[in-house]
């Protein structure tokens, strides 16, 4: 059983979920506005693709966060888990930056492809 926390602007455009275990998940599924950017580069803009984008951006900005999170995406949902909310704030900020500046997103898609993170 899990309880979805109230929408928090610090985590926009994602949703934060608190699990009964005390862990947290951050989810993002608002793919529609960004599918064309992925499609232009030959990729589906699904949860797995967003996972690759986030990994590339985190490795560049805050690589230590990668050791604190566990990715658990599916085709229709980007999802990442952590023991507390701090690393998830970084993930949310990373996604927010990519959806606000589509050049950041397009560049991250290219780099994720080069690193084999979109396979």
N, C-alpha and C positions, 0 to 999 in steps of 0.2 A: 504494500500500500504506500502511496506517496501523496504528499500534499503540495499542490502548486502554490507557490508564494504569490503575494500580490505583485502586480506589475510594478517594476521598479525602474525609473528612468535611467539609473546608473547602468542597467543591463540592456537597455534598448539597443538594437531591435530584437534582442533575444528574450527568452523567458527563463527564469530561474526556478528550479524545482528542488524542494528539500525532500529527501527520502527518509523513511522511518529509520534507516540504518545510521542516520546522521550525515550521510554524504549528500552532496549537491550535484545537480546536473544543470547544464546550460543548453538550451535547445534553440534552434533557428530553422524555420521552414518557409520563410517568405522569399521563395526563389523566383517567382514569376517575373519580377522587374529586372532580373539579372541573367535570365536564361539566354538572351541574345548575345551577351558578351561572351559567355562560355561557348555558345554555338558557333560564333565567328571563328573560334580557335579549334573547333572540332570536338568539343566536349559537352556532355550533359551538365547542366548546372544543378546537380542534385547534392544530397548530403555528403556523399563521398568526395565529390569535387570540392565542395566548400571545406571539407576536412583538409585536403591538400593545400588549398589557399591559406587557411589559418596556420597550418604547420610552417609554411614558407615565411609568412609574416611574423609569426612568433619567433622563429629561429633568428630572424634579423633584429627584432626589436627587444624581446625579452626571452632569450633562449632558456633561462632557468624555469620558466613556466611550463615548458614541455616536459620537465621531469615531475611536475606536480599534478598533471592532468592525465586522464585516460580517455582517448577518443572512442566513441561508441556510435558512430553515424550509421544511418541506413539510407536507402535510395531517396526516401521522401523526408528525411530529417537529419540535420546536422546535430550531433549531440556529443557532449564532452562532460566527464565527471571529475570531481575533485573532493578532497576531504573538507575543504572550506571554500568560502566564496572569493577570497582574494585572487587566486589565479584565474577564476572565472570572470572576474572584473576585467582582467587583461584580455581574455579571449573576446569578451563582449566589445571592448574598445577596439580591438583589431577588426572585428566584423563591421562595426560601425564605421571605421575609417574606410573600409573597402566599399561599403555601400554609399557613402557620402562622396567619395572621390573615385569615380569609375576607372580612372587611369591607374590608380593603385590596384584595383581589382584585376584589370587586364594584365598588368605587369606581373602580379602574383600568379595568375593563371599560367602565363608563359614560363615563369620560373618553376612552378609546381610541375609542369609538364617536363621541363628539362631535368628535374630531379627525380622523375618517375613516380611522383606522388598522385598522379591522376589515372594511373593504370587500373 
